[in-house]
Amino acid sequence: MRMGSNSLESEEGVVFVERQNVDYTCPEGHAFDIPFAIDAEVPDTWDCPICSKTAVRNGAEDFQEENTAKPQRNHWEHLIERRSEEELRVLLDERLEALRSGRRHYGR
């Protein structure tokens, strides 16, 4: 007795496409191969199934990984996008005055 689902289709008359195995190696040294159809366009990179880093196809010529991520910006750079330095000086003076006068909340 068989348990689970079974396909009623057979592989009779099915012609499988020719395949090629392409070898990749990641920066951590993990080597693996991915099967592609013979006529498929083979990518130069593939995500490593072990560590998820970008692996390079063995034999790919001078591959340089493109860094498409924006450089991280600090708090000051974000602040300067929204306000000018003059506006920031005025805000600072207002807050310092509020602290010196004993007011705990801005604008009260």
C-alpha angles and dihedrals in degrees: 000000000000122000126207132028121321127192116237091207121096130210090236111131094008114135113204119214117247113263139201127202113226119202122222132183125197127211089260090060097253110149122199140152131228123202116232132176112261092245095044121113104248115219120228091225136042132176111258109245090215106046102007093233119135110274122202124224111251107251095024108141119240097328113192116192110233114230102217095166117106114246111259115257127209129232093266093055091051091048094050089054090062103035138027120239089251091056089049092052090052091049092048092050091049093050093046091050090050091051093047093049092052097248108142099195128051115252097015 
